[in-house]
Amino acid sequence: MFDDDELERIRESREDWEEETLDPFLEYGERKERFATVSNHEVDRLYTPEDIEDIDYDEDLGFPGEPPYTRGAYPTMYRGRTWTMRQFAGFGTAEETNERFHYLIDEGQTGLSTAFDMPSLMGLDSDHPMSEGEVGKEGVAVDTLADMEVLFDGIDIGEVSTSFTINPSAAVIYAMYVALADEQGVPRDEVRGTLQNDMLKEFIAQKEWVIPPEPSLGIVTDTVEFAVEETPKFHPVSVSGYHIREAGSTAVQEAAFTLADGFAYVEDCLDRGMETDDFAPLLSFFFNSHNSVFEEVAKFRASRRIYSRLMEDWYGASKDESKRLKFHTQTAGQSLTAQQPMNNIVRVTLQALAGVLGGTQSLHTNSYDEALALPSEEAVRVALRTQQIIAEESGVADIVDPLGGSFAVEKLTDEMEEEILEYIHEIKEMGDGSVRDGVLKGIDDGYFLREIQDSSYEYQQRVERGEEVVVGVNEYTMEEDTSPDILQVDETTRDRQLERLERVKEERDDEEVEDCLDALSEAIESDDNVMPYIVDAVKAYATMGEIMEVFEEHHGSYQETVTAI
């Protein structure tokens, strides 16, 4: 970007600056001996054109909306339309969450995002013994299509985009949403939304599963194949680095492991006989946004560049939509503190700003009280207003890639790209040339667990040594109680949920349910795509638990075994 003579002149000028201007000030010292990001990536004092002398503008940056998409997924970005504002919502029964949905829509939210309780996440019915004490506690309880009908009562799913944060039982929730669309008369090809459905990251980080990794991967591929044919505007998988970061990874590990998971799904779809350009446009991603603003921006930009290049070079993508990395961002739950929770508003604002500066397509801002409980209405409103103020008042949405060309950001983007690619190539080597096989081997061998654990431990050590300041925790502490009023889930939730579940079981046609479950079992044995059979089962009001039991009967359960750490 600069010719050799100009770079030499800048080098000489920098040497003069260091000697004549900087050195006298260094006698007074700096705040720290070493400056680094939250991920412990060391940053320099100053960046100049020397740091980006090897960048080729056309090849490495280009223009927004064109490969390699470093500067943004779309040419107009937020000048065309702002990112989708999604606030995670879900607690108690479907009625209570439906009420919260309507509240958020009335407050200006532009997309719904659904949180499920632990039994639903694990494919258990609310009346299962293991569900006791958990029904409706950390999300909404969904046992049958009847719950989904109540959950979206008064909401036209042909007009709203809905995200579902669920994994082991994701295919069942997807089937319920498709069935609901059929009920509402919404054409399947108009259904919009995103299913998290990322089982690989469950085995890597979040640790919620029902059946083993390989059959779990097969169901994910079934949902992708079904979506291509039936719901082409619905994203059947959201490859999720968020939980990898929440488990303690660095920004580099988050991006690398997430992209590797994405490539694993691509390879499994290709092995199924699908064409890259048919399914790749439906893939979406989900990243964390942490406190180090410039590191996060660089992570997002580097990830877009890597994805664009490797999707073309490794998997033969030719359509722009197949090479365009589209992602949702959520602010860092791991960074929220129970101490002085109002400080979290500032943390979330900075993290949200980083997501916007990095070019996210949709955004969730955490509520300030989430380190203590499910968010209250006031906290949710403040979180949503945070996004709206960034969009409407800050001016950052008016310029596409406003940090592009910054010596620091471009250098960090290059460094992130190099380190992310090192991990991806290592995983591919573990799989003897297959990223998918490398990911599966890494899960079996505990590779990901060790990498994340080491990073998490190192971070905590820095906090305890005071090298990493957490305001209100290890510095600037207060003795008085600063806890806000928090949301309390009604203890009668389970009783009300069990009443509906019992009523559904009494009113449904048990013989039809049995026939649908038998057909699903036969489809699994025949290695057919299971999605049409799950849709039939949920329409007959088979329960979440009954459907998931069929999979467990065929594939068995899964117990994690890893080598010594």
HUNOR-V882823 format. One line per field, one symbol per residue. ss: DSSP state (H for helix, E for strand, C for the rest). phi: phi as a letter, one per 30 degrees, with the letter a starting at -180 (. if undefined). Layout:
# HUNOR-V882823
ss->???
phi->???
This chain:
# HUNOR-V882823
ss->CCCHHHHHHHHHHHHHHHHHHHHHHHCCCCCCCCCECCCCCECCCCCCHHHHCCCCHHHHHCCCCCCCCCCCCCCCHHHCCCCEEEEEECCCCHHHHHHHHHHHHHCCCCEEEEEECHHHHCCCCCCCHHHCCCCCCCCECCCCHHHHHHHCCCCCCCCCCEEEECCCCHHHHHHHHHHHHHHHCCCHHHCCEEECCCHHHHHHHHCCCCCCHHHHHHHHHHHHHHHHHHCCCEECEEEECHHHHHCCCCHHHHHHHHHHHHHHHHHHHHHCCCCHHHHHHHEEEEEEECCCHHHHHHHHHHHHHHHHHHHHHCCCCCCHHHHCCCEEEEECHHHCCCCCCCHHHHHHHHHHHHHHHCCCCEEECCCCCCCCCCCCHHHHHHHHHHHHHHHHHCCHHHCCCCCCCCHHHHHHHHHHHHHHHHHHHHHHHHCCCCHHHHHHHHHHHCHHHHHHHHHHHHHHHHHHHCCCCCECCCECCCCCCCCCCCCCCCCCHHHHHHHHHHHHHHHCCHHHHHHHHHHHHHHHHCCCCCHHHHHHHHHCCCCHHHHHHHHHHHHCCCCCCCCCC
phi->.bdddddddddddddddddccdeeddddicdbdbcbdediddcddbcbeedbdcdceddccibeibecieckdbdchdddadedccceblaicddddeddeddddddjdcacbcccddedecicddcdeddeicdidclddbcbeeddddecdicdddcccbcbcabecddddeddddddedddideedcdblbcdhcddddddbdibabcdeddddddededddddedcbdccddbcdcdedddddjdddddedddddddedddeddddddjdceddcedddbbbcdbcddedddeddddddddddedddddcbidcdeddcddcbcbbddddddcddhddddddedddddddddddjdcbbccdddcddcaedddddddddddedddedccdidddbdhdcejdedddddddddeddddedddddddechjcdedddddddddiededdddddddddddddddidcdcdjccbhdbdddcdddcdcdeddedddddddddddddcdcdddedddddddddddddidddeeddddddddiddeddddddddddcicbbdbbdec
